[in-house]
Amino acid sequence: MSFFKDYVAWLSFPQIRVTDIIEILIIAFVIYHVVIWVKQTRAWILLKGLIVLLVLYLIASIINLNVILYIFFKTINVGIIALIIVFQPEFRKALEQLGQKNLVGPLFNFSDSKERSERFSDETVDAIVRATFLLAKTKTGALIVIEREVPLDDYEKTGIAIDSLVSSQLLINIFEHNTPLHDGAIIVRGNRIAAATCYLPLSDNMMLSKDLGTRHRAGVGISEASDSLTIIVSEETGKVSIASGGTLIRNVDGDYLRSQVMIAQNKTSEVKKIKIWKGRIKNEGKVD
């Protein structure tokens, strides 16, 4: 009995409460998403550098390199501040993406059901899809940003106000070569073109293909900074791509583009009808 008390009793499991399990799940969830975020940004290179410094610190501690340890301790506070300054865009982007998760939105959503179910009309959907592939047919470069929940007012201010109803003819005319408004992006808000020649942030995602130009990187960049759906028409190939949530999907066809615009329209019942009618929605391009 004394042997059991002295050597075996310590093997007993601690008492685990429900709150402990909840804390473990929350911490695991946070660590997982931090790792995913780090791998998708320049912070991955930073992490490798920190690992090298940590190894050097351990070696210095083991063989008692007091001067190096002193330098480590004196510079750690300055180093943390410097890292925050250098990686401020990444931290800001992470907070923006956290806000876009809309975790508490459903709890405080008092908007009316019609506004909630449809952001713009079917005529707008038809005009955008039709104009996109007419532009693609003539290899006319285009960049169309469809606003969703996150306002794009800051980017709208960089362009020229249009405030006109969406029509395929107007979209084609805006992106026509050698016209004053063809350069830059247009922002579609509801059933109206809010502005043209808007400047968008370029994505610094190192996973994107090297053959992509400024237009595609701008399309991905605005999708990283907001929840918008961006349509890109390549001037070199005439291929249509879409960007959403920081992901670029290339070489999409008309059915796939229409389905994504209708998702942005938030008309879920119609999207379900398309899925049933088609049997599947398949993207024949590649994802970067």
Summary of the structure (lengths in Angstrom):
residues: 288
radius of gyration: 25.7
end to end distance: 65.1
largest distance: 93.7
contacts: 781
relative contact order: 0.09
helix: 55%
strand: 13%
